[in-house]
């Protein structure tokens, strides 16, 4: 079908002039597909990404001319302008979240690599009992409940749900890209070994050069490979792991900030506070009070 003849909608079968007003529109797959005999004809969306989860049933999706089989546990990321059509099996169920690109702009500005991930169509398959799929179902159900209500700060809440969904898909797409590079891909092996070493050594504050030396590469090479496969630098992997642990301690323990700093390998609690504030946008004490 020529591109010019492919209709562009905000939501399927709704003219672009009737743009949905919310930061997030989310519905069950059956809501729009069942009344149309489970067929969604070729179309595209401008300035909007869509995120699908097939919870039961299945069928076929064609994305930019390539067919993909749908089974329970299939997830789809459709970026703006991707031409797609569906042939669902009767009684297929799941979720479709539609998100205006403007809702995702703050994410991409904060982490530009997300723009590249969310700009590519992605089809993944996992078992419906996979922990990550169960997590996504919970996120989708919660977003759907918020969408159906008319409570205070609804638009802010919907934007937050939309970004959580987008981040879930970006993480899965990124991990799939790393895995798809193959167990024998030297880059994937290097990144896996680096992450494993960070997991056991992050509290020692080893310099990046030490990690690289132990892995048999140079620091610049390690950073370059991390950027290629993970979307951010090797140093950010280390600092991110420290931040995860710091957040856990601040939320789930009553330990003084100074004690948390020492446990995480910081010799100076004041430096830990500056390190944390630069990445979280607030001091450790403020983060604990907010959480």
N, C-alpha and C positions, 0 to 999 in steps of 0.2 A: 504494500500500500504506500503510495507516494506520501512524503512527509506533509505536504500541504493539505492532503485530504484527511489526515488523522486529526480528529477533534481534540481540542485542548479544554479541559475542565478544571474547576477548582475541586469539586467532588464529582464523581462519575455521574454523567447525565444531567449535571447542573451547569448552566452557562458560567463562563469565567466572570461575567459581570455580577453574578450572585456569589461573591466571595464569602466563605464562611467567616464569621466575625471573631472566632476564638483563636487563642494561641495554639490550641490542640483540638482537633476533631477526632474522636475515637468511637468506633462502633463494632459490633460483632459482624463477622463476615456474612452471616445469613441475612442480616438486616437489609442489605442492598442487593445481594445475589439471589436469594430465594424468590423474590418477586419477579426476577428477570430470567427465570428458568435456569439459574446457576451459570449464566453466560454473561461475561463482561467483555464487550467488544473493544477492539483496539482504540487506545486513547493515550493521552499524555497529560501531564500537569506542569504548569509553568510556575516557578517560584514556590514549589511545594515538594517535600519529600514524603514518602510513605513507608511505613514499617508494618509488615504482616507477620502473623504467627498462625500456623495451621495447627489447631489443637486436635481435631478429629476429621476424618474423611480425607479428601485429597483432590486430585485432578491434575490439571496441566496449566502452566503459565508460559506465555511467550514474551520474552523481554528482548526488545531490539532484534527480533528475528530468530532468537535462539529459544528452543523449547526446554523446559525444566519440569520434571515430574514433581508433583506435590504429594507429600505423605505426612502423617502426624509428626510433629516436631520440626517441620520445615519453617525456616524464617527467611523473609525477603526484605531487602533494603532497596527501594526504588528511588533514585535521585530525580531531581527535576528534569523534565523533558524526555525521560526514558519512555519509549513506546511499549505498552504492555497490554495484554489481554488474558482473560482467565476462562477456563472451562472446568468449573468445579464439579466434583461428584455431588449428587443430591445429599442434602443434610450435612454438608461440610460445615464445620464450625471453627471459630478462632477469632482473631482480632485484626483490625486494620486501624492504624494510627496515622493521621494526616497532619503534617506539621509545616507551617509556612517557613520559608527560609529565614525570614526576619526573626523568628523565634530562636533559630539556631545560631544566629550571628554572634551573640555573646560567647557561645562555646568556642566557635572557630577563632574569634579574636583572642580568646584566652589561650587556646592551643591550636595554632594554625594547621598542624598535621591532621586534625580532625576533619578539616575541610576536604582534604584529599580522600580520606576514607569514606566520608559520607557522600562524596561526589561520584562514587562508582557503584553500579548495581552489584548486589551480593545475594547469593542464594546459599543457605547452609541447612544442614539436616542433622538433627540430634534426636535421641529418643525422648518421648514425652515425659519419661521419668528421670531424665537428666537433670541434675541440680540446677544448671543454668536455665533450662527451659522452665522449670518450676518457678525459679526466681522471676523470669520474664512474665509468666502468667500472673503472678502476684502483682507485679508492677502494672500490667495492663488492666487487671481487674480494679485495682485501686484508682487508676486514672479514669476508667469508665464510670466508676461510682462518683468521682468528683465532677466529671463532665455532666452527669445526669442531674446534679444538684444546682441550686442557685444560692450559694453561700457567699459570705463576705470574702473579698480578695480572691474571687474565683479565677480571674485572669492570671494573677500571679501564680496560683496553685497549678493551673493548667500548663503554664509555661514551664514550671519546675518538673511536672510529670513528663512533658514532652522532651525535655533535655535529658532526663533520666533514661527514657526509652532510647533516645538517640545514642547516648553513651553506651548503653548495653549493646546495641547493634555495632557500634564502632569497635568496641572491645572484641566482640566475636569475629567481626570481619578481619580485624588486625591479627588475632591469634590464628585464624584460618590461613591468612597469607603466610605467616611464619611456618605453620605446619605444612602448607602446600609446597614450600620450597624444598621439602624432602629431608629425611633424616641424614642423607649424605651431603646435603648442602652445607658447605663449611660455614657460611654465615649463620644459618639457623643453629648449627651445633655450637658455634661460638656464643651466640646470644643466650642459648639455654644454659651453657656452662657458666656464663657471667651471672645470670640471674640466680642460679643455684648458689654461687659463691657469695653474692650479695646477701642472700637470705641468711647465711650462717656467719657473715662477717660485718654486717652493716654497723653494728655497735662498736666496732674497733676503729672506725674512721680511717681505714687504710686509704692512702691516696689512690687516685685512679691509675697512676703509673704502676702501682704495686699489683692491682688487679690485672692490668694488661700484661705485665711481666709474667705473672703466674699462669696466664692463659696463653702465653707464647706469642703475643702480638704487641703492637705499639698502641699507645694511648689514642692517637688520632684515628688509627684504623678501628679500634673498638668503638669510638664515638661515632664514626661514619657508619658502621654496620648497624649500630643501635638506631641511628636516625633512619636508616633505610628500612629496617624491619619493624621498629617500634614506634617510630614517629617522633622520638625525642632523644636527647643525648644520653650517654652512659652515666655522666654525673647526675643527671636527673633521676635515673633509675635508683642510684644509691640514696640520694636525698629524699626521693619519694618513699623509699622503704622506711627511712627514719621518721618521716612524717606520719606514715600509717601507724607505726608503733607509738609515736608521741600522742596521736589522737586517741588511740585505744586507752592508753594510760590515763589521759586527762578525763575521758568520759567514764571509764569503767573502774577506776581505782580512786582512792582518796589520798594517794601519795602526794606529798608536797611537790611543787614544781621543781624545786632544787633536787629532790631525790630522783624524779623522773629524768632530769638532765643528766645526773651522774650515771644512772642505769643505762642510758643510751650512749654513754661514752663521752659526754661533754664535760670538760674539766671546769668550765665556767658557766654557772646557771644563767648569768646575764647574757652570755653569748647564745646559749640555747634559746632564750626568749627572743632575741633578735632574729635568729635563724628561723624560728617558728613563725614569728609575726610577718617576716618577709614573704613567706609562702602561704600562710593562711589568711593574711589580711587582718589579723587581730592577735593580741598577746595570748599566751597559754591560759592565763587566768580568765580572760574574756571568753576564750573558746570553751573552757570548762563551764563557765556560768551560762553560756548560750546553749550548751548541749544538755 
